[in-house]
Amino acid sequence: MKRRRVIYEGKAKILYEGTEPGTVIQYFKDDATAGNGAKKDTIEGKGVLNNRISEYLMTQLAGIGVPTHFVRRLNMREQLIKEVEIIPLEVVVRNVAAGSMSKRLGIEEGTALPRSIIEYYYKNDSLNDPWVSEEHITAFGWASPQDLDDMVNLTIRVNDFLSGLFLGAGIKLVDFKLEFGRLWENDYMRIVLADEISPDNCRLWDVNSNEKLDKDRFRRDMGGVVEAYSEVAKRLGIMPESVQGENKGPVLVK
Ligand code: TMP
């Protein structure tokens, strides 16, 4: 039997060679890191939940015409995705002040922003993913002005749609991070949404109590990480099969 090839191992996911040309298998680990790997732990069941939540959100977005890398979920921890050339940027959208914006600009967490704000970070672990501007992005060729324009347009659509979707589930979409890739089809290239959308890369607060239902529970040692992610899945109506109808939290599947 041939062992499948690892293409890349990141902090929370592993990418394996796909089953068909032009595809990749994205495996969701239970590992969690914060502060660029300074804080590390394993949170049993997180990968299963993120796989399901990301599948659901990517599928909903595809339904409104947002192109994504997602093909289909394969099992509890894996999904088949299209092979793309990842653009080395993290695109962060903020609707409410929190996290690094609150720290950097001295704005109290929870303050509604006058409008949604998009920020860019250069994906580079050894530099701690520094904040960069459109000028840096185009000058250094990380993305062309056209790529950037496509990314911004998609980001605005994603934010509008997901804000409404989460609000319908009693959740405030405070901020989130997106990644994009270049998908080549014959001689044509288009920008598609890549990576994952899950409580690992969104800030999600209960709309009434502002209770945190996202990775800040891990970053800030608040506990109840899996319970919070399960709550998000439950409210979206997508609890994994193994935990449906139970209140015990997800069952570990290796
Ligand atoms: P920040 O407030 O720490 O800049 O984070 C903004 C949003 O982006 C938050 O929802 C978490 C997400 N994010 C990631 O997914 N990966 C990262 O490396 C960083 C810095 C933030």
Residues whose N, C-alpha, C, O or C-beta is under 5 A from the ligand:
A	BS01	TMP	V92 A98 G99 S100 M101 D175 F176 K177 D200 N201 C202 R203
